[in-house]
Structure formats: C-alpha cells, structure tokens
C-alpha cells in the first residue's frame, strides 16, 4: 500500500462554482469514495488529499473546496495561490449555476496562474433524464471556447468522478514537470510555487478533510 507521506509531486487543485452544485461531494467522492445527502454548504475552505500514480510517479493531489456562498467570495482569493488546476463546477439542473461560470472564470483568471489547467464540470448527471436544464452540447461548447477540459459527472452515483480528476491531474502532470525542468536548465531557478517536490513536514496528517476558518486559513501549509 502506498504511504500517504511518500510522493514525487504535490499538485494543488481548487474547486469553484456556486453553492449547492456539489463541489464538496465531488471532493469526498474522489478522495474517500463517500457521498453525503445531508452535506451542508462549505464555510470558508476545506481540503482533502489523495495519492495517485502517473508514469510511475506518485502525485499527491491536494484539492481545495472554496465556498460558493456570496459572502465568502471576498476571502477566497488567497486560496488560488499555488493552484495548478481548477474545476469549475455547475449543476446541470440549475441554469443560473452555469451562467455564473463566467464569474468564476473571471475570478480564476484574476487570481490564479495564467497557465492553470481548467476543467468545466457539469455535476448531477444522475438527474439528466428528469431535470436537465443545461444541454451537454452547451457545456461542451463553452468549455471549448474557453480552452477548458469538459466532463459531466455525478457525485451521487460516482459517474465520471474519478475520470474527471484523473484527466485534469494527468494534464497538469504533462505541463508542470517540464516547466520545472526548463526553469532549472535555463537559469538555475528553483521550481515555482505551483509544484512542490518535497517530503511533507514530520507529523503531517491530512488524510482527513481539514476545515479552516478565519484568517488562520492563509498560509495554512499548502503550496
């Protein structure tokens, strides 16, 4: 079994989108294969980790769930720092959550690295037959126009959840190690803040979701 404190790369990914689109359940489905019908809106930020293997390298995926509630939008800027990937999530049964992707995309471009890997995710595909309000083609076209990957998922029945996360982390892996190598070969610069190739501090235990609130979240030991 792979030890959680042994990895070659640490990639930070943020989940963004309106409140109630299922970001927290996507996080828990991918990292612990759990789904909570009674889950409440995230307050501030929470994150969880999971190790995956790509090309014989162990990737520690650190996934941050930023709150979609309006009153918390002002404090989420700091959490984009160091992110190398982002999932922009909407609910396929709520057209407003899809329309608001424009806002989240602008916020991401304002706060994140310009080379961040982006994926558009239409969640709650289990309701497609009964309640779909955003056609798959519309989501796919928006993603293509904005140079994003695209998946429709269901955190409830796990459809495409692993595939979506594996795809975005594989895309990040294609880009980031090469950037590090080019930077080191070009001028001796150290790897950028987007990727950490270090062992974690002794005593680190982030197997479980960590909830942070207030200003203590800033500088909370991520990238």
Secondary structure, 3 states (H helix, E strand, C coil): CCCCCCCCEEEEEEEECCCCCCHHHHHHHHHHCCCCCCCCCCCCEEEEEEEEEECCEEEEEEEEEECCCHHHHHHCHHHHCCCCEEEEEEECCCHHHHHCHHHHHHHHHHHCCCCCEEEEEEECHHHHHHHCCCCHHHHHHHHHHCCCEEEECCCCCCCCHHHHHHHHHHHHHHHHHHHHHHHHHHHCCCCCCCEECCCCCCCCCCCCCEEECHHHHCCCCCC
